[in-house]
């Protein structure tokens, strides 16, 4: 900011150096012309007096005529000088009075008026460095409140969508629109946008993977069906594309094909930096898949002998329900209960669906885990864990704090719609087992 004012001051001084001398010089030039004109008049009067003296000596004029003519000439000279004033005094007055007034106006009033107008109607944030400007903008957005921020984002996204209707060949614009819809959790719109991109550029593995991801989001997190087709197409184009490998592993994991999931995720490890958070997350998923694969093969099912057994001992294997509980043991999770504000009780119908989900308190807004229940069961207990992750890179354990939300959907879709009922918890840490959520407002 200091540099700006220094540069602005230099420009003001330079501009005044061009303007003030011109004003002062104009006054001086005017005084000089007036002096020269009066000096010429005096010279003429002197010549006329000298001519009268010659005529008197030559007896051309009588004494009476000479005196009369001389008096007349002197009267005219005095009258002329009295009308024009003293040349020297006029020069000083003109130069002093008008020059000082003009200098004061130009030197002080105009620059001060310009600075005042800039401070009143200008944007002084433009004087801040880029880092401070970003912080100030972020602070202003936070002070403005979340609701107004959503309105601004919605208006910008709608403007972008309207512009793309006029210029449908703008691929970068479509990419930006799809990502914006995904961040806003408008997964139906995001899916339609990526479908457009896949149609425009059918051999791009990024667009195919993103399209599969959005299709899964509107399919309760399942990658079966059309999402699987998009993943297969993406890997056919680039067998080592990271997001396609991650989704392919998740698809196999969803179908309990743990060995295949391990193959995809191990290929993914070779395509990402070893010091990244994603690498650790995928490694944990691989260990989890290996553990489940061993259980599926019966390697972890211990043999228990009855106390009174003979040589032909009784063999008792653990029941599937017990095995499922052990599988979940040690998996990062979060649990609690969902209740409904009594003022909204009349807005629930038996066909409504309850979604309980967790997302990072800071970072991407995509759900890390999601659970589907019946709204008629409220109040209800829930538990979310890493086994419910959409992708290996986006699990509960990948973030230190999450926000747990509950939404009663009128449409049966996980995407929020106008008229849905919703509530959120404060940020909580992974492992918290007493999270309380009250559904207390209607989605506008």
Phi, psi and omega per residue, in radians:
X1 nan -0.697 3.127
X2 -1.053 -0.748 3.126
X3 -1.056 -0.661 3.132
X4 -1.072 -0.828 -3.095
X5 -1.181 -0.590 3.090
X6 -1.108 -0.823 3.135
X7 -1.116 -0.728 3.127
X8 -1.089 -0.706 3.105
X9 -1.105 -0.697 3.113
X10 -1.085 -0.763 3.137
X11 -1.113 -0.667 3.129
X12 -1.117 -0.781 3.140
X13 -1.086 -0.766 3.131
X14 -1.077 -0.731 3.138
X15 -1.119 -0.695 3.138
X16 -1.175 -0.570 3.104
X17 -1.104 -0.450 3.087
X18 -1.452 -0.568 -2.988
X19 -1.548 -0.864 -3.024
X20 -1.079 -0.824 3.119
X21 -1.000 -0.616 3.131
X22 -1.125 -0.738 3.127
X23 -1.111 -0.817 -3.124
X24 -1.169 -0.693 -3.136
X25 -1.138 -0.580 3.123
X26 -1.121 -0.717 3.117
X27 -1.173 -0.732 -3.139
X28 -1.137 -0.705 3.123
X29 -1.097 -0.682 3.135
X30 -1.140 -0.721 3.125
X31 -1.153 -0.690 -3.132
X32 -1.113 -0.740 3.112
X33 -1.105 -0.660 3.137
X34 -1.158 -0.704 3.119
X35 -1.101 -0.781 -3.127
X36 -1.101 -0.672 3.140
X37 -1.152 -0.753 3.133
X38 -1.190 -0.638 3.098
X39 -1.107 -0.659 3.110
X40 -1.149 -0.671 3.125
X41 -1.131 -0.734 3.131
X42 -1.081 -0.706 3.118
X43 -1.083 -0.677 3.130
X44 -1.146 -0.749 3.119
X45 -1.105 -0.671 3.122
X46 -1.121 -0.721 3.112
X47 -1.096 -0.693 3.134
X48 -1.159 -0.671 3.081
X49 -1.122 -0.712 3.116
X50 -1.114 -0.638 3.123
X51 -1.168 -0.648 3.087
X52 -1.125 -0.685 3.113
X53 -1.100 -0.688 3.134
X54 -1.148 -0.740 -3.139
X55 -1.112 -0.580 3.120
X56 -1.211 -0.728 -3.137
X57 -1.164 -0.625 -3.116
X58 -1.459 0.120 -3.117
X59 1.062 0.397 3.061
X60 -1.304 -0.604 3.084
X61 -2.040 2.553 3.052
X62 -1.401 2.950 -3.136
X63 -1.091 -0.696 -3.140
X64 -1.107 -0.765 3.133
X65 -1.136 -0.694 -3.134
X66 -1.095 -0.849 -3.130
X67 -1.084 -0.703 3.139
X68 -1.127 -0.796 -3.118
X69 -1.167 -0.680 -3.134
X70 -1.145 -0.746 3.109
X71 -1.082 -0.708 3.121
X72 -1.095 -0.740 -3.127
X73 -1.155 -0.721 3.128
X74 -1.147 -0.666 3.103
X75 -1.077 -0.766 -3.128
X76 -1.131 -0.674 -3.137
X77 -1.152 -0.785 3.131
X78 -1.105 -0.704 3.119
X79 -1.111 -0.724 -3.134
X80 -1.119 -0.762 -3.126
X81 -1.204 -0.646 3.131
X82 -1.175 -0.565 3.111
X83 -1.234 -0.716 -3.075
X84 -1.495 -0.335 -3.137
X85 1.399 3.099 -3.139
X86 -1.285 2.172 -3.096
X87 -1.045 -0.735 -3.093
X88 -1.187 -0.786 3.124
X89 -1.091 -0.738 3.120
X90 -1.039 -0.691 -3.132
X91 -1.080 -0.826 -3.119
X92 -1.157 -0.732 -3.129
X93 -1.094 -0.797 -3.107
X94 -1.102 -0.830 -3.088
X95 -1.181 -0.722 -3.082
X96 -1.280 -0.959 -3.024
X97 -1.185 -1.034 -3.044
X98 -1.200 -0.614 3.137
X99 -1.158 -0.747 3.140
X100 -1.155 -0.772 3.142
X101 -1.054 -0.833 -3.136
X102 -1.123 -0.693 3.133
X103 -1.113 -0.725 3.125
X104 -1.111 -0.774 -3.129
X105 -1.067 -0.856 -3.066
X106 -1.247 -0.710 -3.027
X107 -1.331 -0.643 -3.043
X108 -1.883 -0.964 -2.974
X109 -1.132 -0.835 -3.077
X110 -1.131 -0.863 3.092
X111 -1.062 -0.734 3.130
X112 -1.113 -0.672 3.101
X113 -1.130 -0.696 3.135
X114 -1.123 -0.763 3.130
X115 -1.124 -0.718 3.135
X116 -1.079 -0.787 3.139
X117 -1.108 -0.661 3.136
X118 -1.134 -0.738 -3.130
X119 -1.182 -0.520 -3.099
X120 -1.423 -0.874 -3.031
X121 -1.876 -0.096 3.139
X122 -1.540 3.106 3.123
X123 -1.984 1.712 -3.073
X124 -1.220 -0.216 3.083
X125 -1.117 -0.390 3.095
X126 -1.149 -0.258 3.107
X127 -1.461 -0.226 -3.101
X128 -1.356 2.646 2.980
X129 -1.073 2.826 -3.050
X130 -1.053 -0.709 -3.121
X131 -1.135 -0.782 3.112
X132 -1.166 -0.632 3.109
X133 -1.098 -0.722 3.125
X134 -1.116 -0.737 3.117
X135 -1.132 -0.722 3.134
X136 -1.113 -0.706 3.136
X137 -1.136 -0.753 3.130
X138 -1.110 -0.721 3.123
X139 -1.093 -0.738 3.138
X140 -1.109 -0.656 3.127
X141 -1.168 -0.704 3.122
X142 -1.144 -0.688 3.128
X143 -1.193 -0.506 -3.092
X144 -1.191 -0.427 3.116
X145 1.738 2.619 -3.063
X146 -1.132 -0.633 -3.059
X147 -1.127 -0.794 3.135
X148 -1.141 -0.640 3.118
X149 -1.076 -0.733 3.112
X150 -1.100 -0.657 3.130
X151 -1.111 -0.742 3.131
X152 -1.112 -0.766 3.141
X153 -1.106 -0.768 3.132
X154 -1.040 -0.745 -3.125
X155 -1.135 -0.693 3.122
X156 -1.154 -0.729 3.140
X157 -1.139 -0.715 3.122
X158 -1.152 -0.637 3.080
X159 -1.107 -0.720 3.111
X160 -1.124 -0.733 3.122
X161 -1.097 -0.694 3.119
X162 -1.155 -0.666 3.138
X163 -1.167 -0.632 -3.128
X164 -1.225 -0.434 3.055
X165 -1.156 -0.580 3.102
X166 -1.431 -0.454 -3.128
X167 -2.288 1.264 -3.015
X168 -1.228 -0.138 -3.122
X169 -1.579 0.050 -3.103
X170 -1.410 1.612 -3.070
X171 -1.121 -0.765 -3.141
X172 -1.066 -0.643 3.091
X173 -1.124 -0.706 3.113
X174 -1.140 -0.685 3.105
X175 -1.074 -0.798 3.126
X176 -1.089 -0.686 3.141
X177 -1.152 -0.752 3.131
X178 -1.088 -0.761 3.122
X179 -1.148 -0.650 3.117
X180 -1.110 -0.777 3.103
X181 -1.059 -0.707 -3.127
X182 -1.119 -0.747 3.131
X183 -1.120 -0.636 -3.139
X184 -1.413 0.010 -3.120
X185 1.110 0.454 3.026
X186 -1.625 1.264 -2.946
X187 -1.208 -0.541 3.075
X188 -1.078 -0.830 3.124
X189 -1.144 -0.694 3.120
X190 -1.097 -0.728 3.127
X191 -1.078 -0.760 3.121
X192 -1.114 -0.636 3.138
X193 -1.171 -0.778 3.135
X194 -1.228 -0.503 3.029
X195 -1.089 -0.688 3.080
X196 -1.105 -0.740 3.139
X197 -1.146 -0.716 3.116
X198 -1.115 -0.609 3.095
X199 -1.188 -0.677 -3.129
X200 -1.299 -0.719 -3.114
X201 -2.249 1.465 -3.013
X202 -1.250 -0.248 -3.076
X203 -1.882 0.479 3.131
X204 -1.801 1.963 -3.092
X205 -1.150 -0.475 3.120
X206 -1.149 -0.813 -3.135
X207 -1.137 -0.699 3.127
X208 -1.114 -0.727 3.137
X209 -1.172 -0.767 3.117
X210 -1.109 -0.657 3.110
X211 -1.112 -0.764 3.104
X212 -1.075 -0.704 3.137
X213 -1.079 -0.797 -3.137
X214 -1.199 -0.627 3.075
X215 -1.094 -0.653 3.108
X216 -1.158 -0.633 -3.114
X217 -1.132 -0.574 3.117
X218 -1.587 0.047 3.123
X219 -2.044 0.610 3.121
X220 1.011 0.560 3.061
X221 1.504 0.007 -3.105
X222 -1.511 2.381 3.116
X223 -1.705 0.103 3.141
X224 -1.266 2.632 3.107
X225 1.563 -2.300 -3.070
X226 -1.091 -0.644 3.066
X227 -1.006 -0.677 3.115
X228 -1.093 -0.640 3.107
X229 -1.108 -0.742 3.140
X230 -1.136 -0.669 3.117
X231 -1.125 -0.750 3.126
X232 -1.082 -0.734 3.109
X233 -1.111 -0.711 -3.130
X234 -1.121 -0.751 -3.136
X235 -1.241 -0.478 3.073
X236 -1.172 -0.560 3.112
X237 -1.385 -0.789 -3.138
X238 -2.435 1.735 -3.065
X239 -1.108 -0.281 -3.096
X240 -2.002 0.375 3.136
X241 -1.242 2.140 -2.960
X242 -0.988 -0.873 -3.061
X243 -1.168 -0.637 3.106
X244 -1.131 -0.689 3.098
X245 -1.132 -0.729 3.134
X246 -1.085 -0.791 -3.140
X247 -1.185 -0.647 3.126
X248 -1.113 -0.731 3.085
X249 -1.104 -0.716 3.113
X250 -1.119 -0.668 3.105
X251 -1.078 -0.789 3.119
X252 -1.165 -0.677 3.118
X253 -1.086 -0.675 3.131
X254 -1.093 -0.522 -3.133
X255 -1.668 0.228 -3.133
X256 1.098 0.400 3.054
X257 -1.665 1.297 -2.955
X258 -1.197 -0.618 3.135
X259 -1.094 -0.750 3.112
X260 -1.163 -0.686 3.099
X261 -1.047 -0.720 3.122
X262 -1.074 -0.710 -3.134
X263 -1.059 -0.828 -3.133
X264 -1.123 -0.772 -3.069
X265 -1.243 -0.548 3.057
X266 -1.191 -0.617 3.020
X267 -1.136 -0.613 3.109
X268 -1.131 -0.666 3.129
X269 -1.043 -0.559 3.130
X270 -1.311 -0.166 -3.086
X271 -1.895 0.006 -3.109
X272 -2.217 2.726 -3.135
X273 -1.097 2.473 -3.087
X274 -1.262 -0.316 -3.113
X275 -1.718 0.185 -3.101
X276 -1.558 2.767 3.076
X277 -1.122 -0.602 3.128
X278 -1.079 -0.673 -3.129
X279 -1.055 -0.809 3.138
X280 -1.137 -0.689 -3.134
X281 -1.123 -0.765 3.132
X282 -1.160 -0.667 3.116
X283 -1.078 -0.726 3.096
X284 -1.101 -0.671 3.123
X285 -1.154 -0.633 3.113
X286 -1.133 -0.757 3.112
X287 -1.092 -0.696 3.115
X288 -1.137 -0.740 3.122
X289 -1.129 -0.669 3.113
X290 -1.117 -0.708 3.125
X291 -1.110 -0.758 3.125
X292 -1.192 -0.601 3.114
X293 -1.142 -0.702 3.105
X294 -1.139 -0.688 3.107
X295 -1.120 -0.668 3.135
X296 -1.131 -0.490 3.140
X297 -1.543 -0.022 3.094
X298 1.468 0.135 -3.071
X299 -1.278 -0.409 -3.096
X300 -1.787 0.097 3.135
X301 -1.543 1.735 -3.048
X302 -1.233 2.696 3.118
X303 -1.688 2.226 3.132
X304 -1.940 2.293 3.113
X305 -1.701 2.385 3.077
X306 -1.225 2.721 -3.051
X307 -1.141 -0.608 -3.092
X308 -1.845 0.615 -3.089
X309 -1.381 2.641 3.046
X310 -1.700 -2.797 3.138
X311 -1.056 -0.699 3.068
X312 -1.466 1.382 -3.022
X313 -1.170 2.668 3.025
X314 -1.403 2.340 3.107
X315 -1.944 2.146 -3.109
X316 -2.112 2.062 3.096
X317 -1.663 2.674 3.139
X318 -1.190 2.526 3.133
X319 -1.241 2.729 3.122
X320 -1.008 -0.636 -3.107
X321 -1.152 -0.702 3.115
X322 -1.151 -0.731 3.139
X323 -1.082 -0.673 3.141
X324 -1.131 -0.683 3.124
X325 -1.145 -0.685 3.124
X326 -1.198 -0.571 3.110
X327 -1.089 -0.685 -3.108
X328 -1.391 -0.251 -3.111
X329 -1.124 2.336 3.129
X330 1.452 -0.130 3.111
X331 -1.395 2.270 3.116
X332 -0.945 2.303 -3.060
X333 -2.613 3.050 3.073
X334 -2.627 2.433 -3.047
X335 -2.497 2.919 -3.122
X336 2.964 -2.644 -3.079
X337 -2.435 2.714 3.133
X338 -2.105 2.247 3.076
X339 -2.194 2.942 -3.100
X340 -2.086 2.362 3.052
X341 -1.102 2.253 -3.093
X342 -0.980 -0.487 -3.118
X343 -1.194 -0.252 -3.121
X344 -1.865 0.125 -3.057
X345 -1.072 -0.573 -3.096
X346 -1.384 -0.021 -3.119
X347 -1.720 0.047 -3.127
X348 -1.758 2.428 3.039
X349 -2.067 2.754 -3.076
X350 -1.059 -0.407 -3.083
X351 -1.544 -0.020 -3.109
X352 -1.223 2.671 -3.134
X353 -1.970 2.434 3.099
X354 -1.835 2.192 3.044
X355 -1.962 2.237 3.017
X356 -1.980 2.227 -3.041
X357 -2.506 2.785 3.087
X358 -2.224 2.461 3.075
X359 -2.493 2.782 -3.083
X360 -1.082 2.406 3.114
X361 -1.201 -0.511 3.069
X362 -2.375 2.134 -3.124
X363 2.252 -2.619 -3.090
X364 -1.121 2.560 -3.100
X365 -1.604 0.036 3.132
X366 -1.185 2.387 3.137
X367 -1.032 2.375 3.077
X368 -1.510 -0.497 3.077
X369 -2.732 2.577 -3.080
X370 -2.522 2.477 -3.103
X371 -2.287 2.328 -3.116
X372 -1.877 2.226 -3.128
X373 -2.372 3.086 3.074
X374 -1.622 2.292 -3.109
X375 -1.124 -0.464 -3.107
X376 -1.209 -0.226 -3.123
X377 -1.484 -0.077 -3.132
X378 -1.125 2.378 0.032
X379 -1.284 2.536 -3.020
X380 -2.478 2.617 3.061
X381 -1.650 2.698 -3.131
X382 -2.490 2.835 3.012
X383 -2.581 2.186 3.097
X384 -1.997 2.378 3.116
X385 -2.495 -3.129 -3.078
X386 -1.146 -0.361 3.109
X387 -1.179 -0.278 -3.130
X388 -1.696 0.183 -3.111
X389 -1.132 2.517 3.092
X390 -1.248 -0.763 3.127
X391 -2.422 2.780 3.132
X392 -1.054 -0.494 -3.096
X393 -1.406 -0.221 -3.055
X394 -2.215 1.398 3.128
X395 -2.089 2.881 3.107
X396 -0.987 -0.760 -3.073
X397 -1.229 -0.111 3.139
X398 -1.401 -0.171 -3.073
X399 -2.307 2.481 -3.109
X400 -1.243 -0.580 -3.129
X401 -2.353 2.552 3.116
X402 -2.357 2.841 3.000
X403 -1.958 2.228 3.135
X404 -1.739 2.279 -3.137
X405 -2.166 2.737 3.078
X406 -2.326 2.322 -3.101
X407 -2.347 2.254 3.017
X408 -1.629 1.967 -3.053
X409 -1.668 2.300 3.076
X410 -1.449 -0.370 -3.084
X411 -1.727 -0.195 -3.080
X412 1.441 0.071 3.134
X413 -1.783 2.618 3.138
X414 -1.268 -0.293 -3.131
X415 -1.332 2.283 3.137
X416 -1.129 2.425 3.121
X417 -2.328 2.761 3.137
X418 -1.033 2.299 -3.124
X419 1.734 -0.243 3.068
X420 -1.182 2.732 3.098
X421 -1.839 2.436 -2.967
X422 -2.577 2.711 3.040
X423 -2.763 2.689 -3.094
X424 -2.371 2.724 3.038
X425 -1.632 2.944 2.947
X426 -1.298 2.872 3.097
X427 -0.996 2.291 -3.125
X428 -2.255 2.785 -3.130
X429 -1.586 2.666 3.098
X430 -1.103 2.376 -3.103
X431 1.783 -0.185 3.110
X432 -1.156 2.242 -3.092
X433 -1.926 0.209 -3.092
X434 -2.388 0.912 3.141
X435 -1.499 2.221 -3.125
X436 -1.969 2.183 -3.134
X437 -2.129 2.270 3.066
X438 -2.008 2.104 3.063
X439 -1.347 1.927 -2.933
X440 -2.301 0.107 3.121
X441 -2.592 2.833 -3.131
X442 -1.777 2.360 3.113
X443 -1.181 2.178 -3.094
X444 -1.211 nan nan
